[in-house]
Amino acid sequence: MSIGLIALFDDMVAIAKLAAASLDDAAALAAKAGIKAAGVVVDDTAITPRYILGFDAKRELPIVGKIAAGSLRNKLILLLPATLTLSYFFPWMITPLLMFGGAYLCYEGTEKIFEAIIPHQASSHETQLGTVVLSQHTLEVEKVAGAIRTDFILSAEIMAITLGTVSDESILMQAIVLALVGIGITVAVYGVVALIVKADDVGVALTKNSNGSIVGRVSHTFGRALVLGMPGFLTFLGAAGTAAMIWVGGGIMVHGLDAYGVHSVSQAISSGADAAAHALPFAAGPVKWTVMALLSGVVGLLIGAVSIPAFGFIFVPAWNLLIDNLCKR
């Protein structure tokens, strides 16, 4: 009896060690995939605050929470099973779906530039699309929905990058890693976004520290700098988010064309980036990345300009209907 019990304990310990090793492997793979997806994560962090600008301070964190919840739903409920299913049964569909998402990012980013340059024409365009906002509540609903749609595309790219990292693993390990990456990236992105949008409130609190100590003076000065600097920083971040949508979308389209054998666009971008890096060898890395982003952005702008009529009047209404139905389930 005692020998059997000891054997049972040994089996339990062995199973526990195996489970711990599997979790370690999953965590290591998730970290590796997260590093590869870092560029998309940065873009996601830059894009999101633009959807929160202009709202009352009391609504900022609830809006971030809604977008974060939608992001988790995108990754865990929609994209995780869809990615595994497509990878196993229809791997040829992943690239065209990512390209469609990239074209949507190009469309949305280019439309924001259109709104900034010609606001009257943009307003007329939105009226035709039936998207004019009539109240603060409607504005919040539309902004959250727009942020979740954009997050869906960026999350799809993150999941695709992650899947490529663990393509040789078992289906169970793939699912675990995809879930870990999805949760970890969502917490990281929207935690940073929450800190960004509430930084001015932190600044106001710090300025109230008016005691005469050195710490108090430093705190007051830092708080004042936050209060004065955050509006401009948020405006800059909104512009950077729009630019990120365009260059990420353009980059997705370039990679997609490359996958289908159209190498001329990616080769031209790489050649331009290499030439710029060679001309400025002391900052070769940043220069190469900047030129590639700029040239991808040019591709994104061209695609966005072409896609505005098609997306605005055909694809966007159909996409909104699909996502709204999925979100209500």
C-alpha positions in Angstrom: 0.0 0.0 0.0 2.8 2.4 1.0 4.9 1.4 -2.0 1.9 2.1 -4.3 1.3 5.5 -2.6 5.0 6.4 -3.1 4.9 5.4 -6.7 1.8 7.6 -7.2 3.6 10.6 -5.6 6.5 9.9 -7.9 4.2 10.0 -10.9 2.6 13.2 -9.7 6.0 14.8 -9.2 7.1 13.7 -12.7 3.9 15.1 -14.2 4.3 18.4 -12.3 7.9 18.6 -13.6 6.8 17.9 -17.1 4.0 20.6 -16.8 6.5 23.1 -15.4 8.9 22.4 -18.2 6.2 22.8 -20.8 5.2 26.1 -19.2 8.8 27.2 -19.3 9.0 26.3 -22.9 5.8 28.2 -23.7 7.0 31.2 -21.8 10.3 31.2 -23.6 8.5 30.9 -27.0 6.1 33.6 -26.0 9.0 35.9 -25.1 10.7 35.2 -28.4 7.5 35.8 -30.4 6.8 39.0 -28.4 10.3 40.4 -29.3 9.6 39.7 -33.0 6.3 41.5 -32.7 7.8 44.4 -30.9 7.5 46.7 -33.9 3.7 46.1 -34.2 3.3 46.5 -30.4 5.0 50.0 -30.6 2.7 50.9 -33.5 -0.3 49.7 -31.5 0.7 51.8 -28.5 1.2 54.9 -30.7 -2.1 54.5 -32.5 -4.5 53.9 -29.6 -4.2 57.2 -27.7 -5.5 59.1 -30.8 -8.9 57.4 -30.2 -9.1 58.9 -26.7 -8.1 62.5 -27.4 -10.9 65.1 -26.8 -12.8 63.2 -24.1 -13.5 64.3 -20.6 -10.8 63.1 -18.1 -13.4 60.9 -16.3 -14.1 58.9 -19.4 -10.4 58.3 -20.4 -9.7 55.2 -18.3 -13.2 53.6 -19.0 -12.6 54.1 -22.7 -9.1 52.5 -22.4 -10.7 49.6 -20.5 -13.3 49.1 -23.2 -10.7 49.1 -25.9 -8.5 46.7 -23.9 -11.5 44.3 -23.4 -12.2 44.4 -27.1 -8.5 43.8 -27.8 -8.5 40.7 -25.6 -11.7 39.5 -27.3 -10.1 40.0 -30.7 -7.0 38.0 -29.7 -8.4 35.2 -27.6 -12.0 34.6 -28.8 -11.7 35.5 -32.5 -8.1 35.5 -33.7 -6.6 32.6 -31.7 -9.0 29.9 -33.0 -9.2 31.5 -36.4 -5.4 31.6 -36.8 -4.9 28.0 -35.7 -7.8 26.9 -38.0 -6.4 28.8 -41.0 -2.9 27.7 -40.4 -4.0 24.0 -40.2 -6.6 23.9 -43.0 -6.2 27.0 -45.1 -2.7 28.4 -44.8 -3.0 30.1 -48.2 -5.7 32.4 -46.8 -3.5 34.1 -44.1 -1.5 36.4 -46.5 -4.5 37.8 -48.4 -6.4 38.3 -45.2 -3.5 40.2 -43.7 -3.2 42.3 -46.9 -6.9 43.1 -46.7 -6.3 44.3 -43.1 -3.2 46.3 -44.3 -5.3 48.0 -47.0 -7.9 48.9 -44.3 -5.1 50.5 -42.2 -4.0 52.5 -45.2 -7.5 53.6 -45.9 -8.2 54.7 -42.3 -4.9 56.6 -41.9 -5.2 58.3 -45.3 -8.8 59.3 -44.5 -7.6 61.0 -41.3 -5.1 63.0 -43.3 -7.9 63.9 -45.7 -9.9 65.1 -42.8 -7.0 67.3 -41.5 -6.2 68.8 -44.9 -9.8 69.3 -46.2 -12.2 69.1 -43.2 -15.2 70.4 -45.1 -14.8 67.8 -47.8 -14.2 65.1 -45.2 -17.3 66.1 -43.4 -19.3 65.8 -46.6 -17.7 62.4 -47.2 -18.7 61.2 -43.7 -22.2 62.4 -44.2 -22.5 60.3 -47.3 -21.2 57.3 -45.3 -23.6 57.9 -42.5 -20.9 58.3 -39.8 -21.4 61.8 -38.6 -21.4 61.9 -34.8 -24.4 63.5 -33.2 -23.6 63.2 -29.4 -20.8 62.6 -27.0 -22.1 59.1 -26.3 -22.2 58.3 -30.0 -18.7 59.7 -30.4 -17.4 57.4 -27.7 -19.2 54.4 -29.2 -17.7 55.1 -32.6 -14.2 55.8 -31.3 -14.2 52.6 -29.3 -15.5 50.6 -32.2 -12.9 52.2 -34.5 -10.1 51.4 -32.1 -11.2 47.8 -31.7 -11.3 47.4 -35.5 -7.8 48.8 -35.9 -6.6 46.6 -33.0 -8.1 43.6 -34.8 -5.8 44.1 -37.7 -2.7 44.8 -35.6 -3.6 41.8 -33.4 -3.9 39.6 -36.5 -0.4 40.6 -37.5 0.9 39.9 -34.0 -0.8 36.5 -34.0 0.6 35.7 -37.5 4.1 36.7 -36.4 3.7 34.5 -33.2 2.4 31.6 -35.2 5.4 31.8 -37.5 7.7 31.5 -34.4 6.0 28.3 -33.1 5.0 26.7 -36.4 7.0 23.6 -35.6 5.4 23.1 -32.2 2.3 21.0 -31.4 -1.2 22.5 -31.8 -1.6 22.7 -28.0 1.8 24.6 -27.6 0.8 26.9 -30.4 -2.5 27.7 -28.6 -0.8 28.3 -25.3 1.9 30.6 -26.8 -0.7 32.5 -28.8 -2.8 33.1 -25.6 0.3 34.1 -23.6 1.4 36.6 -26.2 -2.1 37.9 -26.7 -2.7 38.5 -23.0 0.9 39.9 -22.3 0.9 42.3 -25.2 -2.6 43.6 -24.4 -1.7 44.3 -20.8 1.5 46.0 -21.8 0.0 48.1 -24.6 -3.1 49.3 -22.7 -1.2 49.7 -19.5 1.2 52.1 -21.2 -1.8 53.8 -23.0 -3.5 54.3 -19.6 -0.3 55.9 -18.2 0.0 58.2 -21.2 -3.6 59.5 -21.1 -3.5 60.0 -17.3 -0.1 61.6 -17.1 -1.5 65.1 -17.0 -3.6 64.2 -14.0 -0.5 62.8 -12.3 1.2 66.2 -13.1 -1.7 68.1 -11.5 -1.3 66.0 -8.3 2.4 66.6 -8.2 2.1 70.4 -8.6 0.0 70.4 -5.4 3.1 69.3 -3.5 4.2 72.8 -2.5 6.3 72.1 0.7 9.7 73.7 0.8 11.8 70.6 0.7 14.0 69.7 -2.3 11.8 66.7 -3.1 8.7 68.9 -3.0 10.3 71.5 -5.4 11.4 68.8 -7.8 8.0 67.1 -7.6 6.2 70.5 -8.3 8.5 71.3 -11.2 8.1 67.8 -12.7 4.3 68.0 -12.3 4.2 71.4 -14.0 6.3 70.1 -16.9 3.8 67.2 -17.3 0.8 69.4 -17.2 2.3 71.8 -19.8 3.8 69.2 -22.0 1.2 66.5 -22.2 -1.3 68.3 -24.5 1.4 68.8 -27.1 2.7 65.2 -26.6 -0.8 63.7 -27.0 -1.3 65.8 -30.2 2.1 64.5 -31.5 1.2 61.0 -30.5 -2.1 61.3 -32.4 -0.2 62.4 -35.5 2.3 59.6 -35.0 -0.5 57.1 -34.6 -2.0 58.1 -37.9 1.4 57.9 -39.6 1.9 54.4 -38.0 -1.4 53.2 -39.4 -0.2 54.2 -42.9 3.3 52.8 -42.7 2.2 49.6 -41.0 -0.5 49.1 -43.6 1.9 49.8 -46.4 4.5 47.4 -44.9 1.9 44.7 -44.7 1.0 45.2 -48.3 4.7 45.2 -49.4 5.3 41.9 -47.5 2.2 40.5 -49.0 3.2 41.4 -52.6 6.7 39.9 -51.8 5.0 36.6 -50.8 3.2 36.5 -54.1 6.4 37.0 -56.1 6.2 40.8 -56.7 9.6 41.6 -55.3 10.2 44.9 -57.1 8.5 47.1 -54.4 10.3 45.6 -51.4 13.6 45.6 -53.3 13.2 49.3 -54.1 12.4 50.1 -50.5 15.4 48.0 -49.2 17.7 49.6 -51.8 16.7 53.1 -50.7 17.1 52.3 -47.1 20.5 50.7 -47.6 21.7 53.6 -49.6 20.6 56.1 -46.9 22.2 53.9 -44.2 25.4 53.8 -46.2 25.4 57.6 -46.6 25.0 58.0 -42.8 27.0 55.1 -41.3 27.2 56.7 -37.8 23.4 56.2 -37.5 22.9 53.4 -40.0 20.2 51.5 -38.0 17.9 54.4 -37.2 18.3 55.8 -40.7 17.5 52.5 -42.4 14.4 52.0 -40.2 13.2 55.6 -40.9 13.6 55.4 -44.6 11.9 52.0 -44.8 9.0 53.4 -42.7 8.8 56.5 -44.9 8.8 54.5 -48.2 6.3 52.0 -46.7 4.2 55.1 -45.8 4.3 56.3 -49.4 3.0 52.9 -50.5 0.4 53.1 -47.8 -0.7 56.6 -48.9 -1.1 55.5 -52.5 -3.1 52.4 -51.5 -5.2 54.5 -49.1 -6.0 57.1 -51.7 -7.1 54.4 -54.1 -9.1 52.5 -51.5 -11.1 55.4 -49.9 -14.0 55.0 -52.4 -14.0 51.2 -52.3 -13.7 50.9 -48.5 -15.9 53.8 -47.7 -18.9 52.7 -49.6 -18.6 48.9 -49.9 -16.2 47.2 -47.4 -16.6 49.4 -44.3 -20.4 49.0 -44.0 -20.1 45.3 -44.5 -17.1 45.0 -42.0 -18.9 47.1 -39.4 -22.0 44.9 -39.7 -19.9 41.7 -39.3 -17.9 43.0 -36.3 -21.0 44.4 -34.6 -22.7 41.0 -34.9 -19.6 39.2 -33.5 -19.3 41.7 -30.6 -23.0 41.2 -29.6 -22.5 37.4 -29.2 
